[in-house]
Amino acid sequence: MSDQEPRTNFIRQIIDEDLKAGKNDGRVHTRFPPEPNGYLHIGHAKSICLNFGIARDYQGRCNLRFDDTNPHKENMEYVESIKEDVRWLGFDWGEHEFYASDYFEKLYGFAVELIEKGLAYVCELNAEQMREYRGTLKEPGRPSPYRDRSVEENLDLFKRMRAGEFPDGARTLRAKIDMGSPNMNLRDPTLYRIRHGVVHHQTGAEWCIYPMYDFTHPLSDALEGVTHSLCTLEFEDHRPFYDWVIENCSAPYVPRQYEFARLNLQFAVMSKRKLTQLVDEGHVAGWDDPRMPTIAGLRRRGYTPSSIRTFADRIGVTKADNSVEMGMLEACIREDLDRNAPRAMAVLHPLKVVIENYPEDQAEELTAKNHPKDEEMGARKLPFCREVWIDQADFREQASNKYKRLVLGGEVRLRNAYVIRCESVIKDEHGEIIELRCTYDPATLGANPEGRKVKGVIHWVSARHGVPAEIRVYDRLFNHPAPDADKSVESFRDHLNPDSLHTLTNSIVEPSLAGAGPGRRFQFEREGYFAVDTKDAHPGQLVFNRIVTLRDTWAKLEQQMAGKG
């Protein structure tokens, strides 16, 4: 949801019709149900904004529920990171924090109920045998040889499963539905499996059997009184089982599941399994690496909550799968920071300039606006002296008329300061330029009353007063728009962008940034938008992450790729 009026979509239209018809006693109750087995990504942000946004707009309720049914892959680090992400996006679940594990005893009771009704049985097929018996999309499955056990035997075996008598994989509890169904999810799906040797982050070692997600999910919704269970399209084929569970268990409420298209973001992977792989194999520096599409990574990189909410609103909620351009996400943060980020000057690749006709012992304070369009942001002082740093890319010995920066024998304006002229160049023994000798015109400060016109304006930092900083220039993690869909390579990792991070250790920033705290965002003039790193920066050590460039530098490349496709 954005900070403006929310756009309508098919889910909101359904809710409007339900309210008009008096369904659910006029209640709107949603939930955001993450599995705590990894950090949330931008696709989850879409779901967070949808579920919490609907609850807010309809004066309803949204639960935060952790579907924690697989303790092998879950832990409290993930639980806490999810809470932090939801809060950071601007949403609050209040006292409505739940865990599927809260309902383990009730879920066990529902499973017993299904056994007593002859709708569930204990099966001894192993995983490989179960796949064989399940059939294929073209061939029906075959009944398990244990399918017709008596109710009494199944109750006894299930009780013994809970008591820990059987090893992992020796028994499962399965629903008895239809092994010939064209929907594979109805071919006697597993309800419970045995998991020894794990300590659940909520229930400890109390349980050694755990319910499956598809069994737990609808019953948790029912126990919480959820009216509109919103999930992504990959669960559409699971809905018949969702409805079967609700219909055949004495659930206190009948929720309804609705599916919407998941977010497929170009130049990224949205699979939690693949993101885990990137972390575990060291391709990135953790879940909050600023190149990751995780909410933690975006936050550390410098993205704002409002930009993510705006993005979620713009991509909309539909029933059709589509691929969203990375440029749309980047446009949202550019718009936000263009309005709200103060300006500053930073020289990423320093080249020294000595202004020979400026007094050696003199220094003056110039004034610069913090934002060209927002007077309320005020102004700052820029110290100026005989030696300054400019960026190496802003000088050439010779250049065509199209080059609008400093050339040997040419003039350029230093932003918020004077016009300088390059008189000579100093090189090292390898022929590399290490210093420029220039002169300045003292009459060209400020409004430039003489009206002298120069081709370009470049940024600079006082060599005497500038502050050293580490600048991390981040780019897209992948160089292919669909890295996990390209069948021409062995792995999605083959499309990792080798230039996704350049660390600059010799950069210089203006002294006003010396005390910038973690997370502060700035536009470095002519360079892009940057944020102080929230993990590695500390007093005396400035570390900035590039959030995004000033313009979409990938647009032309993406067009070329689309043309080839």
C-alpha positions in Angstrom: 0.0 0.0 0.0 1.3 3.5 -0.9 1.0 6.7 1.1 -1.8 7.8 -1.2 -5.3 6.4 -1.7 -5.0 2.6 -2.4 -5.8 1.4 -5.8 -8.7 -0.9 -6.2 -8.2 -4.5 -7.2 -10.2 -7.7 -7.5 -9.6 -8.6 -3.8 -10.9 -5.3 -2.6 -13.9 -5.7 -5.0 -14.6 -9.1 -3.4 -14.5 -7.6 0.1 -16.8 -4.8 -1.0 -19.3 -7.3 -2.3 -19.0 -9.4 0.9 -19.7 -6.4 3.0 -22.6 -5.4 0.9 -24.1 -8.9 1.2 -23.5 -8.9 5.0 -21.1 -11.8 4.9 -18.8 -12.5 7.9 -20.9 -10.3 10.1 -19.4 -7.3 8.4 -15.9 -8.3 9.5 -12.7 -8.1 7.5 -10.0 -10.2 9.0 -6.7 -11.0 7.2 -3.4 -12.5 8.2 0.2 -12.4 7.1 1.5 -16.0 7.6 5.3 -16.3 6.9 7.3 -19.4 7.6 10.2 -18.4 9.8 12.8 -20.3 7.7 14.5 -17.3 6.2 14.4 -13.5 5.8 11.5 -11.9 4.0 12.0 -10.5 0.5 10.4 -7.9 -1.7 7.7 -10.4 -2.7 6.7 -10.7 0.9 6.5 -6.9 1.2 3.8 -7.0 -1.4 1.8 -9.4 0.7 2.5 -7.5 3.9 1.2 -4.3 2.3 -1.9 -6.1 0.9 -2.9 -7.9 4.1 -2.2 -5.1 6.6 -3.3 -2.4 4.2 -6.7 -4.1 3.7 -7.2 -4.5 7.4 -6.4 -0.9 8.0 -8.6 0.5 5.2 -11.6 -1.6 6.2 -11.2 -1.0 10.0 -10.5 -4.8 10.3 -7.7 -6.9 11.8 -4.6 -8.5 10.4 -2.8 -11.2 12.4 0.9 -11.8 12.2 1.1 -15.6 12.3 4.2 -17.7 12.0 3.5 -21.0 10.2 6.2 -22.8 12.2 5.6 -26.4 11.3 9.1 -27.3 10.1 11.6 -26.8 13.0 14.5 -28.3 11.0 14.7 -25.0 9.1 13.2 -22.5 11.5 14.7 -20.4 14.3 14.1 -17.3 16.4 16.5 -15.2 14.3 14.1 -15.5 11.4 11.1 -14.7 13.7 12.7 -11.5 15.0 13.8 -10.4 11.5 10.2 -10.8 10.2 8.8 -8.7 13.0 11.4 -6.0 12.3 10.6 -6.0 8.6 6.8 -5.7 9.2 7.3 -2.8 11.7 9.8 -1.1 9.4 7.3 -1.1 6.5 4.9 0.8 8.8 2.5 -1.9 10.0 1.6 -3.1 13.5 -0.2 -6.3 14.5 -0.7 -5.1 18.1 -1.6 -8.1 20.3 -2.5 -10.3 17.4 0.8 -12.3 17.1 0.3 -16.0 16.7 2.1 -19.2 15.9 0.8 -22.3 14.2 2.5 -24.1 17.1 0.0 -22.4 19.4 -2.5 -24.8 17.9 -0.5 -28.1 17.9 -2.8 -29.7 20.4 -5.9 -28.7 18.6 -4.4 -29.7 15.3 -3.7 -33.1 16.7 -7.3 -33.3 17.8 -8.5 -32.5 14.3 -6.3 -35.2 12.9 -7.8 -37.7 15.4 -11.2 -36.5 14.3 -10.4 -37.3 10.6 -9.1 -40.8 11.7 -12.4 -41.4 13.6 -14.4 -40.4 10.5 -12.4 -42.9 8.4 -10.8 -39.9 6.5 -7.2 -40.4 7.6 -4.8 -43.3 8.0 -1.3 -44.1 9.1 0.9 -45.1 6.2 4.3 -46.9 6.2 5.4 -46.2 2.7 8.7 -44.4 2.6 9.2 -41.2 0.6 10.3 -42.9 -2.6 7.5 -45.4 -2.5 5.0 -42.7 -1.8 6.1 -40.8 -4.9 5.8 -44.0 -7.0 2.3 -44.7 -5.7 1.2 -41.1 -6.2 1.2 -41.4 -10.0 1.8 -38.6 -12.5 -0.1 -35.8 -14.1 -1.1 -38.3 -16.8 -1.6 -41.4 -14.7 -3.7 -41.8 -11.6 -2.1 -42.9 -8.3 -2.4 -46.2 -6.6 -3.9 -46.7 -3.1 -1.4 -47.3 -0.4 -1.4 -50.9 1.0 -2.1 -49.4 4.4 -5.1 -47.3 3.2 -7.8 -49.6 4.6 -6.5 -50.0 8.1 -9.2 -49.9 10.7 -10.0 -46.8 12.6 -8.9 -48.4 15.8 -5.5 -49.4 14.4 -4.9 -45.9 12.9 -5.8 -44.3 16.2 -3.3 -46.6 18.0 -0.5 -46.0 15.5 -1.1 -42.2 15.5 -0.9 -42.2 19.3 2.3 -44.2 19.2 3.7 -41.8 16.6 3.2 -38.9 19.0 4.7 -41.0 21.8 7.9 -41.3 19.8 7.9 -45.0 19.2 8.8 -44.8 15.5 11.9 -43.3 13.8 11.8 -40.5 11.2 10.2 -41.5 8.0 8.8 -44.8 9.3 5.2 -43.5 9.5 3.1 -40.7 8.2 -0.5 -39.7 8.7 -2.3 -39.2 5.3 -5.7 -37.9 4.4 -7.9 -40.4 2.6 -9.3 -38.5 -0.4 -8.9 -39.6 -4.0 -5.8 -41.3 -5.5 -7.3 -40.9 -9.0 -7.9 -37.1 -8.7 -6.5 -35.0 -11.5 -5.4 -32.6 -8.7 -2.2 -34.1 -7.3 -2.8 -32.3 -4.0 -5.9 -34.5 -3.4 -4.1 -37.9 -3.8 -4.0 -38.7 -0.1 -1.7 -35.9 1.0 0.4 -36.2 4.1 -1.0 -34.6 7.2 1.7 -35.4 9.8 5.3 -36.6 9.6 7.8 -37.7 12.3 10.7 -35.3 13.2 13.0 -36.4 16.0 16.1 -34.6 17.4 14.9 -31.1 16.9 14.0 -28.4 19.4 11.2 -26.2 18.2 11.7 -22.5 18.9 8.3 -22.3 20.6 7.4 -25.8 21.9 10.9 -27.1 22.6 11.1 -30.9 22.6 7.4 -31.4 23.4 6.5 -32.8 20.0 8.1 -35.3 17.7 5.4 -35.2 15.1 4.6 -32.1 13.1 1.6 -31.2 10.9 2.1 -30.4 7.3 1.7 -26.8 6.1 -1.4 -27.5 3.9 -3.2 -29.1 6.9 -2.1 -26.5 9.4 -2.8 -23.4 7.3 -6.6 -23.6 6.8 -7.2 -24.7 10.4 -5.1 -21.9 11.7 -7.2 -19.5 9.6 -10.4 -21.0 11.0 -9.2 -20.9 14.6 -8.4 -17.2 14.3 -11.6 -16.3 12.5 -9.9 -15.1 9.3 -12.4 -14.0 6.7 -10.2 -13.6 3.7 -7.2 -15.8 3.4 -5.0 -14.2 0.8 -2.1 -16.2 -0.8 -0.2 -16.3 -4.1 -1.2 -18.2 -7.2 1.0 -21.3 -6.6 -1.6 -22.2 -3.8 -4.5 -22.2 -6.2 -4.3 -25.9 -6.8 -4.1 -26.4 -3.0 -7.4 -24.7 -2.4 -9.5 -27.8 -2.9 -7.5 -29.5 -0.1 -7.9 -26.3 2.0 -11.6 -26.5 1.6 -11.6 -30.3 2.2 -9.9 -29.9 5.6 -12.3 -27.1 6.7 -15.3 -29.1 5.5 -14.3 -32.4 7.3 -13.0 -31.0 10.6 -15.2 -29.4 13.2 -13.5 -26.0 12.7 -15.1 -23.1 14.5 -15.2 -20.9 11.4 -15.2 -21.3 7.6 -12.6 -18.9 6.0 -12.2 -18.5 2.2 -8.9 -18.6 0.3 -8.2 -16.1 -2.5 -5.1 -16.2 -4.7 -3.2 -13.4 -6.3 -0.1 -13.3 -8.6 3.2 -13.4 -6.8 5.9 -10.8 -7.5 8.4 -11.8 -10.1 11.1 -9.2 -10.1 13.6 -9.0 -12.9 17.3 -9.3 -12.2 16.5 -11.1 -8.9 15.5 -14.4 -7.5 12.4 -14.7 -5.3 12.9 -18.2 -4.1 13.8 -18.4 -0.4 15.6 -21.7 -1.1 17.8 -20.0 -3.7 18.4 -16.9 -1.5 19.5 -19.3 1.3 21.9 -20.9 -1.2 23.4 -17.5 -2.0 23.9 -16.8 1.7 25.2 -20.3 2.6 27.7 -20.5 -0.3 29.1 -17.0 0.4 28.0 -15.3 -2.8 26.7 -12.5 -0.6 27.6 -11.2 2.8 24.5 -12.4 4.6 20.7 -12.0 4.4 21.1 -8.2 4.8 23.6 -7.8 2.0 22.5 -4.7 0.2 22.4 -6.6 -3.1 19.8 -9.0 -1.8 16.1 -8.5 -2.6 15.4 -9.1 1.1 13.6 -6.4 3.0 16.7 -6.4 5.4 19.0 -5.9 2.4 16.9 -3.2 0.9 16.7 -1.4 4.2 20.5 -1.6 4.7 21.1 -0.4 1.2 19.0 2.7 2.0 15.5 2.1 0.6 12.7 3.8 2.5 9.5 2.2 3.8 7.4 4.6 1.8 9.2 3.7 -1.5 8.5 0.0 -0.9 4.8 0.8 -0.1 4.6 2.9 -3.3 6.1 0.1 -5.3 3.7 -2.4 -3.9 0.8 -0.2 -4.8 2.0 0.5 -8.4 2.5 -3.1 -9.3 -1.0 -3.8 -8.2 -2.8 -7.0 -7.3 -3.9 -9.2 -10.2 -4.7 -12.9 -11.0 -2.2 -12.9 -13.9 1.5 -13.8 -13.4 3.8 -11.1 -14.7 7.4 -10.0 -14.5 8.1 -6.6 -13.0 11.0 -4.5 -14.2 13.7 -3.7 -11.6 13.6 -0.2 -12.9 10.1 0.3 -11.4 11.4 -0.4 -7.9 14.4 1.9 -8.5 12.1 4.6 -9.8 10.1 4.6 -6.6 13.2 5.2 -4.4 14.5 7.8 -6.8 11.2 9.7 -6.5 11.2 9.5 -2.7 14.8 10.6 -2.3 14.6 13.3 -4.9 12.1 15.0 -2.7 13.5 14.1 0.7 17.3 13.5 0.5 19.6 16.5 1.3 22.3 17.1 -1.2 26.0 16.8 -0.5 29.3 16.5 -2.4 31.5 13.4 -2.5 34.5 12.7 -4.7 34.5 9.0 -5.4 37.8 8.9 -7.5 39.9 11.8 -6.2 42.2 13.9 -8.4 43.9 16.8 -6.7 43.5 20.4 -8.0 45.9 23.1 -6.9 44.6 26.6 -7.5 47.8 28.5 -7.9 46.5 32.0 -7.6 44.5 31.3 -4.4 46.4 32.3 -1.2 48.0 29.3 0.5 47.0 30.3 4.0 43.5 31.3 3.2 40.2 29.3 3.7 36.7 30.6 3.3 33.2 29.3 4.0 30.8 29.1 1.1 27.1 28.5 1.4 25.2 25.7 -0.3 21.5 24.8 -0.2 20.8 21.4 1.2 18.0 20.9 -1.4 17.4 23.0 -4.5 13.6 22.8 -4.3 13.1 22.8 -0.5 14.1 25.9 1.4 13.0 24.3 4.7 16.0 21.9 4.5 18.2 25.0 5.0 21.8 25.4 3.9 25.3 24.2 4.9 28.8 25.7 4.9 31.4 24.4 2.5 35.0 25.2 3.3 37.1 26.2 0.3 40.8 26.5 0.1 43.8 26.4 -2.3 43.7 22.6 -2.8 40.5 20.7 -3.7 39.6 17.3 -4.9 37.6 16.7 -8.1 36.6 13.4 -9.7 39.0 11.8 -12.1 36.2 11.4 -14.7 35.7 15.2 -14.7 39.0 15.9 -16.4 40.5 15.1 -19.8 43.6 16.5 -21.4 41.8 16.7 -24.7 38.1 16.2 -25.5 35.5 17.1 -28.1 33.0 19.9 -27.7 30.5 17.4 -26.3 32.6 17.0 -23.2 31.1 19.4 -20.7 33.8 19.2 -17.9 37.3 20.3 -17.3 39.9 20.1 -20.1 43.5 21.3 -20.3 43.3 25.0 -21.2 39.5 25.1 -20.5 37.2 26.4 -17.8 34.6 24.8 -15.6 32.6 26.0 -12.5 33.0 24.3 -9.2 29.5 23.9 -7.8 28.6 26.6 -5.3 32.0 28.1 -5.8 34.3 29.6 -8.5 35.2 29.2 -12.1 38.6 27.5 -12.5 40.8 27.1 -15.5 43.2 24.2 -16.0 46.7 25.6 -16.8 48.9 22.4 -16.6 49.0 18.8 -15.7 51.4 16.8 -13.5 52.0 13.2 -14.2 53.8 10.4 -12.4 56.6 8.2 -13.8 54.0 6.0 -15.5 52.3 8.8 -17.3 49.3 8.9 -15.0 47.8 12.2 -14.1 48.2 12.9 -10.4 47.5 16.6 -10.1 46.1 19.6 -12.0 47.4 23.1 -11.7 44.6 25.6 -12.1 43.7 29.3 -11.6 40.4 30.7 -10.4 38.5 33.9 -11.0 37.4 35.5 -7.7 34.7 37.5 -9.5 32.8 34.3 -10.4 31.4 33.4 -7.0 27.7 33.1 -6.4 25.5 34.8 -8.9 28.4 35.3 -11.3 27.7 39.0 -11.9 30.0 39.1 -14.9 27.7 36.6 -16.6 30.6 34.4 -17.7 29.4 31.2 -19.3 31.2 27.9 -18.9 30.3 24.6 -20.4 29.9 22.6 -17.2 29.6 22.4 -13.5 31.5 19.8 -11.4 31.5 18.8 -7.8 34.5 19.0 -5.5 35.6 18.7 -1.9 38.2 20.7 0.0 41.4 18.8 0.3 42.2 20.3 3.7 38.7 19.7 5.2 37.4 16.7 3.4 36.6 13.5 5.3 37.8 10.1 4.1 35.0 7.6 3.4 34.5 4.1 2.1 32.0 4.0 -0.7 30.3 0.8 -1.7 29.0 1.0 -5.2 26.3 -1.6 -5.5 24.7 -2.7 -8.7 22.2 -5.5 -9.6 23.2 -8.9 -8.2 22.4 -10.6 -11.5 23.1 -9.6 -15.1 20.2 -11.5 -16.6 16.5 -10.5 -16.2 15.4 -14.0 -15.3 18.4 -15.7 -13.8 16.5 -18.8 -12.5 14.4 -19.3 -15.7 17.3 -19.5 -18.2 17.6 -23.1 -19.2 20.8 -22.5 -21.2 23.0 -22.4 -18.1 23.5 -25.0 -15.4 22.5 -22.8 -12.5 21.0 -19.4 -11.8 24.3 -18.6 -10.1 25.9 -18.5 -13.5 24.2 -15.2 -14.0 25.7 -13.6 -10.9 26.9 -10.1 -11.9 30.7 -9.9 -11.2 30.4 -6.1 -11.0 27.6 -6.0 -8.4 29.9 -4.4 -5.9 32.9 -2.1 -6.1 34.4 -0.9 -2.8 36.2 2.5 -3.0 38.5 3.1 -0.1 40.0 6.5 -1.1 36.9 8.5 -1.6 36.5 12.0 0.1 33.2 13.6 1.3 32.5 17.1 2.4 33.0 17.7 6.1 29.3 18.3 6.8 28.9 14.5 6.5 31.4 13.7 9.2 28.8 13.1 11.8 26.1 11.4 9.6 24.5 8.6 11.5 23.7 5.1 10.3 20.9 5.0 7.8 21.1 8.7 6.8 20.5 9.2 3.1 21.9 11.8 0.8 22.1 12.6 -2.9 25.8 12.9 -3.7 25.5 15.5 -6.5 26.1 14.0 -9.9 26.8 10.6 -8.5 23.6 9.1 -7.1 21.8 8.4 -3.9 23.8 7.0 -0.9 23.1 5.9 2.6 25.4 5.5 5.6 25.8 1.8 6.2 23.9 0.6 9.3 26.3 -2.2 10.2 29.9 -1.2 9.4 29.9 2.6 9.8 30.9 3.9 13.2 32.4 7.2 14.6 35.6 7.9 12.7 34.8 5.4 9.9 32.3 6.6 7.3 30.8 3.9 5.1 28.3 4.7 2.4 26.2 2.4 0.3 25.0 3.5 -3.1 21.2 3.0 -3.1 20.6 3.8 -6.8 22.0 5.9 -9.6 20.4 9.3 -10.6 19.1 7.8 -13.8 18.1 4.3 -14.9 21.4 3.3 -16.5 20.1 -0.2 -17.2 17.1 0.8 -19.3 18.9 0.7 -22.6 20.5 -2.7 -21.8 17.1 -4.1 -20.8 15.6 -2.9 -24.1 18.4 -4.6 -26.0 17.9 -7.8 -24.0 14.1 -7.7 -24.7 14.9 -7.2 -28.4 17.1 -10.3 -28.5 14.4 -12.3 -26.7 
